[in-house]
Amino acid sequence: MGPDMVGKLEVITGPMFAGKTEELLRRVERARIAKKSVALFKPALDTRYASDRVVAHNGRSLPCHVLPADINPASFFQIVPGPLWESTEVLAFDEAHFFGPEFPALCEDLVKKGKRVIVAGLDLNFRGEPFGPMPILLALADEILKLTAVCTVCGNPATRSQRLLDGKPVLEGPEVLIGGLESYEPRCRQHFISP
């Protein structure tokens, strides 16, 4: 790895509806404008809008490669063809909270290979607890952008994602429940209802 191939891990985080995917796509587009080769990935669990695209809530989207949630360094290098990841300078991963515990090791491997790795994901689950591999990714990051949404109760900056059922907060259930505005809303700390 030469001096011009220094890897970097960038993590974009915050609650739902904060613009994480929008920011990820913005960075990907800027890298393309800078004539960098880019590959975009998402976990197979993310089926909200399109199976083969990363889609922001505002409708903006880009094509992507789909990976199993339990991806690890060995399986990534088996699944993703060498020519794709070897020649790619920027690798971007959306919905990183859905990836398993070995995902941070994959990101570190790619960074060591001189890649710019951009990751977007929720930092907290609907209970307000650290979500999936995100705490480790945040600790390993060279750069962190923590976005806020707008609290649907008071309009202040929201840092939490409140799960809803029939418009009322849900305090129990599985950690993963794919959904949008019908299932979640952003809340500030004061109006977030936790178990």
N, C-alpha and C positions, 0 to 999 in steps of 0.2 A: 504494500500500500504506500503510494507516494504522498508527498506533503499536500498535494491538492485533493487527496481522497480521504479527508478526515470525516469519519462518520458522526452522526448526530441523532439524538432521540428527542423529538418534539411531542409533547402531550397536550391535547386540547380537551378540557373537561368542564363539567358543570352539570346542571339538571337538564331534564327534557325541555325542549323549546327555547334553549339558550342560543342556538345557532352553531353548535359544534360541527355538524356535518357541513353546513354552509362554509364555515371557516376552513375545514379540511379541503373542500372542493376549491375554495379560493386559493389556498396554498398550492394545490396540485396545478391549477390553471396558471398561476404565476411561475411555477417551475417549468411548465411547458413553454410559456412565453420566453423564458430564459434559455430555451433550447435544451432542457434537461430531459432525459428519458424517465418516464413515470409509469408505475404500475399501481393500480388501485385494487384493494381487497376488502372483503367483508365476510363475516361468518354466515354459514348456511342458515342459521336460526333467524336472521333478519329477512323476513318475507313480507314486510309491510307494504311496500310499493311495487318493487320489481325484483325478480330473482337474480338478474344479472347486471344490476345497476345500483350504484350508491345514489340515493335520492334524499335531498333535504326536504324539510317540511314546506319550504316555499316552492317546491316543484323542480328546482334545478337538479340535474342528474348527470352522471358520467358512467360509462360502462366499467365493469369491474370483474375480477376473478373471485369466485366463491370458495371459501375454505371451510373445512370441518371445524367445529368449535374446539375440539381437543387437539388442535394443531400444536406441534412441537418442532424444534429445529430439524430433526431427522425426517419427519413426515413432510414438512414444508419443502425440503430440498428434493424429496421424492416426487411430490405432487406437482410442484411448479417446475416447468422445464428450465434447465440450466441457462439456455440462451435468454430466457425472460429475466430471471433475477440477476444473472451475472452482468448483463449489459445495462441494467436499469440503475439509474442514479438515485431516484427517489421512490421509496415504497411507502404507500399510504394505506392505513387500516382504519376502517370505520367500525363503530359499535364494538370496540375492543373489550368492553365489560363482559361480552358474551363468550370471549375466548377463555380457554382453560388456564390452569396454573403454570403451564410451561410456555405460554405466550411471551412473557417478559424475556425468557432465555432466547427465544427466536429473535426478538427485537435486538437484544444485545449482540447476538451472532451477526446480524445484518449490519449493525453499527460498526462492529469490529472489522467487517469486510469493506468499510468505507462508505456505507450507504447512509443517506439521509432518510430516517424513518419518522413518519408522521402518524400519530395515533390519536383517534378521537373516541371518547367514551364517557359514560356516566361515572362519576366518582362515588355516588351513593345510590343504594337501591331504594325501593319504596318505603322501607322501614327506617331510612336514614343511616344505614350501616355501609361501610366501605364495600364496594361492589367488585367481585371477581378479581382479576389481576390488576385492577387499576391502582391500588395503593402501592404495589411494587413498581409499576410503570412510573408513577409520580415520583417515587424515590430515586429511580434510575435516570429520570429525564434530565437532559441538558437545558431544556426550555419548557416552561409550563404556561399555558394560557387557561385561566379559570374564568369561564363566562358565567353570567347570571341571566336569568329570564325575568319576567315580570310576574309578581305574585298576583294570582287571579282574585285574591280576597281584598288586598289593600293597595296594590300597585307598586309596592316597594320591590327592590331587587330580590329575586327568588333564587335560592341555592338548593332547594329540595324538589323532588318529584313526588307528588301525592297521587297514590293509586285510588281510583274511584270505581264504584259499582252503583249504578243507578244514581249517579251524581253525589254519592256520599263516600267519604274516605273509607278505605279498606285497610285493616290493620293486620290481617293474616293472609296466608296463601303462599304459593310458590314464588321463589325469588324472580323467576323469569316468566313474564306474561307480556307477549308482544302486543303493542297497542299504540294508539295515538291520542288525540284529544278526547276520544270517547272513554278512554281508560285512565288517563293521567292528566294532571295539571300542575303547573309550577306554583310553588308556595315559598314564602319567606320562612325563616326560622320560627318566627312568632306564630304563624298560622299553619305551620306544618303539624299534622296530628300523627304521632307515632305510638306504637304499641306500648 
